[in-house]
Amino acid sequence: MSEELAKALTEAKTAFRKKWGEMIEQRGFSFEVAKFDPEVRRRHMAMWDLLLKALKTGRYEDYLMALDREGRVQARASSRIESVVGQTSEMMNLVWEVISSTATIEVNPSLLKPLTEKLNALRSRAETAILTGYMDESRQIQEELAAESAEARRQRLERTSLQDLIKSVHAFKLTRYREGQKIFQPGDNRSVLYFVMMGRIRLYEILPDGRAITLSILGVNDVFAQSNNQNSYFHDIYAETMKDSIIACIQESSLETLMEQSPLLASRIIYSFSQQLSQSQILIEGLLGRDVSLRLVNILLKLATEFGIVQSDGTVSIDLGLTHQELADMIGSNRVTVTRKLIELQKKKLISVQNRTIQLVDRRALQELVA
């Protein structure tokens, strides 16, 4: 390889990292299964480094072995085979696009021909390597499943995380949402089931007087729905992210087949919905017949139970980044009143508030207030 072409490859390294990140962002994390796992980025960058080395030296063994390992990882992640091969092809296209736009290539376009020839020759070998790893690992998985007893299979499924269950169902689509972004609102007229893979979601309703009231705050492994059925609990609900989130969604029309294919996933769905209805009932009961102070204390205790982190000194931190307006929405009040009540609780040394983190200093005293 010429010295100039080697220089172009070196120039492309930083550009590739940036371009790869942009591609993931633009595609809303639909580039591959498990794309929100930081390990994916590390693996891709390592493969890029090996590809650069292979193009510079003409020795491809290490790069092809890395692709074989990637194929095995994707098989274990239940990725679809067409996605695995397509991902490799897209990586090759991205490599060509990045290198061809380097300053060295722009100055000397003739360097692009030998590079294109090298990549075209390597493309089929790369696809074969990742496909071979995928198929070999898939056979290994089938052998393991065949040797597994029914009881062992039941226990394994019970230990399987919701994320892994969802990865095994190809009908799901993964989407990334920014903080404060609406996932759906009344009038969208869709029937979709959503699973929280990462982040935090708020479900709320707008009251006739224009106030918003929060019905649930959902975290990882929780399930929620959007419905176009006028009589559905979810028909008039808004869903909004409280922080950057990744959501897996599936059309309601595919739900019956899904539940037949995965009874365990079906049970998780039913359990999550029952928990939400229970939470909403508790929330409503906490609002009825109580003044704002007690309603605020009640919601703080509820948030502490669901999302609180117990500190070494026994206090409990609620680090949800909630604004005073969001707290007001949860208890059917207004921001000014909630701010005043928080100050009163701080003066009594029952709570402390710093940078949107609420700390329950005396949880027992707060519980006695609402008892």
C-alpha positions as MATLAB code, in Angstrom:
seq = 'MSEELAKALTEAKTAFRKKWGEMIEQRGFSFEVAKFDPEVRRRHMAMWDLLLKALKTGRYEDYLMALDREGRVQARASSRIESVVGQTSEMMNLVWEVISSTATIEVNPSLLKPLTEKLNALRSRAETAILTGYMDESRQIQEELAAESAEARRQRLERTSLQDLIKSVHAFKLTRYREGQKIFQPGDNRSVLYFVMMGRIRLYEILPDGRAITLSILGVNDVFAQSNNQNSYFHDIYAETMKDSIIACIQESSLETLMEQSPLLASRIIYSFSQQLSQSQILIEGLLGRDVSLRLVNILLKLATEFGIVQSDGTVSIDLGLTHQELADMIGSNRVTVTRKLIELQKKKLISVQNRTIQLVDRRALQELVA';
ca = [
       0.000    0.000    0.000;
       1.236    3.479   -0.860;
       2.245    5.871    1.872;
      -0.447    8.326    0.797;
      -3.217    5.723    1.010;
      -1.990    4.673    4.457;
      -2.203    8.343    5.462;
      -5.805    8.526    4.232;
      -6.720    5.495    6.337;
      -5.197    7.107    9.420;
      -7.103   10.344    8.755;
     -10.359    8.412    8.489;
     -10.250    6.953   12.007;
     -11.660    9.964   13.863;
     -14.138   10.700   11.092;
     -15.431    7.141   11.225;
     -16.096    7.313   14.970;
     -18.106   10.497   14.487;
     -19.996    9.189   11.455;
     -20.816    5.897   13.181;
     -22.275    7.789   16.140;
     -24.343    9.996   13.827;
     -25.698    6.941   12.008;
     -26.861    5.380   15.268;
     -28.485    8.657   16.333;
     -30.265    9.185   12.997;
     -31.605    5.661   12.914;
     -33.111    5.972   16.368;
     -31.148    2.961   17.615;
     -32.692    0.684   14.981;
     -29.277   -0.203   13.557;
     -29.040   -3.524   15.399;
     -30.284   -5.476   18.389;
     -28.845   -4.346   21.742;
     -27.702   -1.057   20.225;
     -28.102    0.745   23.526;
     -25.420   -1.468   25.079;
     -22.110    0.484   25.295;
     -20.324   -2.768   24.484;
     -21.663   -2.537   20.939;
     -19.762    0.697   20.344;
     -16.558   -0.808   21.736;
     -16.876   -3.871   19.506;
     -17.507   -1.787   16.389;
     -14.589    0.518   17.052;
     -12.307   -2.470   17.639;
     -13.417   -3.990   14.329;
     -12.787   -0.666   12.596;
      -9.229   -0.578   13.948;
      -8.665   -4.148   12.757;
     -10.049   -3.283    9.321;
      -7.680   -0.326    9.002;
      -4.798   -2.579    9.986;
      -5.899   -5.194    7.442;
      -6.118   -2.643    4.619;
      -2.701   -1.239    5.477;
      -0.918   -4.602    5.779;
      -2.932   -6.788    3.395;
      -3.335   -9.387    6.188;
      -7.001   -9.912    7.004;
      -6.955  -12.836    9.484;
      -7.468  -10.784   12.672;
     -10.283   -8.766   11.123;
     -12.087  -11.860    9.822;
     -11.743  -13.561   13.213;
     -13.307  -10.487   14.859;
     -16.219  -10.717   12.420;
     -16.631  -14.404   13.253;
     -16.868  -13.475   16.951;
     -19.341  -10.697   16.157;
     -21.532  -13.199   14.324;
     -21.565  -15.419   17.410;
     -22.465  -12.479   19.654;
     -25.337  -11.569   17.350;
     -26.602  -15.153   17.339;
     -26.677  -15.162   21.146;
     -28.548  -11.829   21.044;
     -31.227  -13.398   18.794;
     -30.492  -10.941   15.967;
     -32.029  -11.751   12.618;
     -29.568  -13.224   10.135;
     -30.420  -10.676    7.422;
     -29.691   -7.847    9.889;
     -26.310   -9.356   10.730;
     -25.211   -9.568    7.094;
     -26.740   -6.174    6.304;
     -24.885   -4.604    9.195;
     -21.555   -5.823    7.793;
     -22.394   -4.457    4.350;
     -23.375   -1.103    5.838;
     -20.119   -0.993    7.765;
     -18.180   -1.523    4.535;
     -20.164    1.225    2.797;
     -19.475    3.560    5.697;
     -15.763    2.762    5.549;
     -15.618    3.664    1.854;
     -17.653    6.842    2.387;
     -15.439    8.061    5.230;
     -12.101    7.271    3.607;
     -13.133    8.730    0.243;
     -13.927   12.049    1.921;
     -10.522   12.449    3.607;
      -8.291   15.352    2.607;
      -5.656   12.998    1.184;
      -8.132   11.339   -1.193;
      -9.608   14.694   -2.217;
      -6.151   15.914   -3.164;
      -5.318   12.668   -5.010;
      -8.570   10.979   -6.210;
      -6.607    8.261   -8.051;
      -5.973    6.626   -4.651;
      -9.665    5.767   -4.478;
      -9.453    3.073   -7.172;
      -7.061    0.690   -5.345;
      -8.971    1.276   -2.097;
     -12.299    0.427   -3.756;
     -10.786   -2.731   -5.224;
      -9.488   -3.806   -1.810;
     -12.842   -3.209   -0.122;
     -14.812   -5.004   -2.834;
     -12.489   -8.004   -2.573;
     -12.817   -8.004    1.201;
     -16.594   -7.525    1.318;
     -17.536  -11.100    0.375;
     -14.948  -12.549    2.782;
     -16.246  -10.314    5.577;
     -19.874  -11.324    5.012;
     -18.854  -14.983    4.888;
     -16.899  -14.663    8.159;
     -19.705  -13.063   10.156;
     -22.272  -15.416    8.634;
     -20.141  -18.471    9.468;
     -19.794  -17.347   13.085;
     -23.537  -16.707   13.300;
     -24.495  -20.096   11.845;
     -21.981  -22.054   13.944;
     -23.185  -20.364   17.132;
     -26.830  -20.898   16.159;
     -26.174  -24.642   15.802;
     -24.483  -24.604   19.205;
     -27.514  -22.880   20.716;
     -29.859  -25.450   19.188;
     -27.764  -28.292   20.594;
     -27.836  -26.677   24.034;
     -31.619  -26.263   23.863;
     -32.107  -29.863   22.739;
     -30.066  -31.125   25.699;
     -31.877  -28.881   28.175;
     -34.572  -30.458   30.340;
     -38.048  -28.934   30.544;
     -37.461  -27.860   34.149;
     -34.105  -26.277   33.326;
     -35.721  -24.440   30.418;
     -38.468  -23.105   32.696;
     -35.920  -21.873   35.237;
     -33.794  -20.254   32.520;
     -36.779  -18.375   31.093;
     -37.743  -17.131   34.555;
     -34.236  -15.697   34.919;
     -34.360  -14.063   31.480;
     -34.601  -10.286   31.565;
     -37.406   -8.459   29.790;
     -34.839   -6.929   27.427;
     -33.595  -10.355   26.352;
     -37.156  -11.610   25.883;
     -37.913   -8.653   23.636;
     -34.727   -9.156   21.620;
     -35.938  -12.660   20.806;
     -39.144  -11.322   19.207;
     -38.477   -9.813   15.784;
     -41.777   -7.915   15.619;
     -40.477   -5.331   18.077;
     -39.108   -1.993   16.930;
     -36.673   -0.104   19.157;
     -36.808    3.700   19.190;
     -34.838    6.330   21.062;
     -36.633    9.338   22.592;
     -35.078   12.501   23.961;
     -35.920   13.895   27.388;
     -39.264   15.691   27.348;
     -40.384   14.108   24.072;
     -43.978   12.888   23.739;
     -44.326    9.242   22.761;
     -48.048    9.568   22.118;
     -51.049   11.719   22.980;
     -54.841   11.510   22.630;
     -55.945   11.564   19.015;
     -52.936    9.698   17.616;
     -55.353    6.841   16.830;
     -52.891    3.944   17.139;
     -52.959    0.723   19.128;
     -49.412   -0.031   20.230;
     -47.770   -1.785   23.165;
     -44.589   -0.219   24.593;
     -41.786   -1.646   26.752;
     -39.318    0.562   28.606;
     -35.833   -0.698   27.771;
     -33.985    2.292   29.198;
     -34.993    5.604   30.775;
     -38.126    6.830   32.524;
     -41.648    7.605   31.245;
     -44.484    9.664   32.676;
     -48.122    8.835   31.920;
     -50.478   11.713   32.568;
     -53.924   13.079   31.780;
     -55.192   16.623   31.206;
     -58.118   17.485   33.476;
     -61.120   19.534   32.224;
     -59.756   22.639   33.989;
     -56.485   22.344   32.040;
     -54.344   20.942   34.834;
     -52.186   17.890   34.179;
     -52.238   14.971   36.587;
     -49.595   12.240   36.543;
     -50.967    8.709   36.655;
     -47.740    6.687   36.626;
     -43.993    7.011   36.413;
     -42.482    4.033   34.617;
     -38.945    2.681   34.540;
     -37.001   -0.183   32.966;
     -39.088   -3.363   32.408;
     -42.410   -1.519   32.700;
     -45.061   -1.820   30.008;
     -47.615    0.720   28.788;
     -50.005    1.025   25.866;
     -51.621    3.393   23.412;
     -55.168    2.612   22.325;
     -57.675    3.958   19.811;
     -60.507    2.279   21.729;
     -62.768    4.986   23.195;
     -63.413    2.860   26.304;
     -59.768    2.004   26.951;
     -57.975    3.173   30.107;
     -55.169    4.440   27.846;
     -57.331    6.315   25.339;
     -56.984    9.810   26.851;
     -53.474    9.356   28.232;
     -50.289   11.215   27.327;
     -46.908    9.453   27.478;
     -43.778   11.595   27.788;
     -40.145   10.850   28.558;
     -38.631   12.222   31.768;
     -35.102   11.464   30.553;
     -33.490   10.057   27.416;
     -35.183    6.703   26.880;
     -35.265    3.678   24.610;
     -38.641    2.084   23.996;
     -39.512   -1.199   22.312;
     -42.924   -1.149   20.633;
     -45.132   -3.668   18.905;
     -48.471   -3.296   17.149;
     -51.475   -4.491   19.136;
     -52.439   -6.670   16.155;
     -49.278   -8.738   16.757;
     -49.920   -9.084   20.484;
     -52.027  -12.254   20.399;
     -49.396  -14.154   18.418;
     -46.675  -12.753   20.667;
     -48.384  -13.967   23.832;
     -48.823  -17.426   22.329;
     -45.141  -17.554   21.421;
     -43.916  -16.345   24.800;
     -46.149  -17.099   27.807;
     -43.460  -15.649   30.076;
     -43.528  -12.333   28.218;
     -47.329  -12.399   28.378;
     -47.208  -12.822   32.156;
     -44.766   -9.906   32.439;
     -47.174   -7.714   30.435;
     -50.142   -8.629   32.615;
     -48.129   -8.080   35.799;
     -46.929   -4.639   34.689;
     -50.426   -3.490   33.746;
     -51.853   -4.699   37.063;
     -49.100   -2.792   38.887;
     -49.929    0.386   36.963;
     -53.643    0.147   37.750;
     -52.805   -0.464   41.389;
     -50.457    2.552   41.428;
     -53.111    4.762   39.828;
     -55.683    3.647   42.400;
     -53.273    4.374   45.262;
     -52.480    7.769   43.750;
     -56.144    8.708   43.418;
     -56.886    7.568   46.967;
     -53.973    9.699   48.170;
     -55.470   12.767   46.480;
     -59.034   12.432   47.740;
     -59.980   14.448   50.806;
     -56.449   15.622   51.598;
     -54.810   19.006   51.562;
     -51.850   19.792   49.324;
     -49.244   19.170   52.059;
     -50.415   15.619   52.683;
     -50.790   14.913   48.973;
     -47.230   16.115   48.402;
     -45.845   14.005   51.260;
     -47.811   11.018   49.975;
     -46.321   11.280   46.470;
     -42.801   11.780   47.848;
     -43.128    8.595   49.898;
     -44.453    6.749   46.850;
     -41.549    7.954   44.690;
     -39.089    7.010   47.427;
     -40.490    3.490   47.533;
     -40.356    3.026   43.752;
     -37.236    4.969   42.766;
     -35.490    6.041   45.967;
     -31.859    5.233   46.775;
     -31.134    4.564   50.443;
     -28.013    6.386   51.617;
     -25.520    5.222   54.238;
     -27.011    7.633   56.799;
     -30.502    6.174   56.335;
     -31.905    9.026   54.265;
     -33.549    8.301   50.907;
     -32.682   10.224   47.723;
     -35.175   10.675   44.883;
     -32.984   11.558   41.922;
     -35.601   11.859   39.159;
     -34.814   15.437   38.173;
     -38.418   16.455   38.870;
     -39.402   20.089   38.523;
     -41.858   21.709   40.921;
     -44.369   21.811   38.060;
     -44.039   18.053   37.517;
     -44.602   17.437   41.224;
     -47.647   19.701   41.048;
     -48.980   17.677   38.115;
     -48.704   14.524   40.198;
     -50.942   15.822   42.948;
     -53.377   18.025   41.027;
     -51.964   21.276   42.392;
     -49.974   24.208   41.004;
     -46.276   25.037   40.951;
     -46.405   27.992   43.362;
     -48.202   25.984   46.039;
     -45.877   23.021   45.693;
     -42.818   25.269   45.972;
     -44.204   26.786   49.183;
     -44.997   23.364   50.669;
     -41.518   22.030   49.825;
     -39.964   24.981   51.636;
     -42.150   24.252   54.670;
     -41.040   20.602   54.717;
     -37.404   21.700   54.461;
     -37.811   24.120   57.372;
     -39.155   21.235   59.455;
     -36.038   19.257   58.442;
     -38.181   16.479   56.956;
     -36.684   16.791   53.473;
     -33.865   18.569   51.666;
     -33.829   19.641   48.003;
     -30.709   20.274   45.940;
     -30.378   20.396   42.144;
     -33.759   18.684   41.636;
     -32.753   15.823   43.924;
     -35.169   15.389   46.824;
     -33.856   13.707   49.945;
     -36.205   12.333   52.601;
     -34.347   13.237   55.786;
     -36.933   11.814   58.216;
     -38.961    9.222   56.352;
     -40.669    7.914   59.485;
     -41.993   11.367   60.416;
     -43.308   11.787   56.865;
     -45.089    8.432   57.093;
     -46.684    9.471   60.370;
     -48.014   12.631   58.723;
     -50.027   10.681   56.125;
     -51.003    7.777   58.393;
];
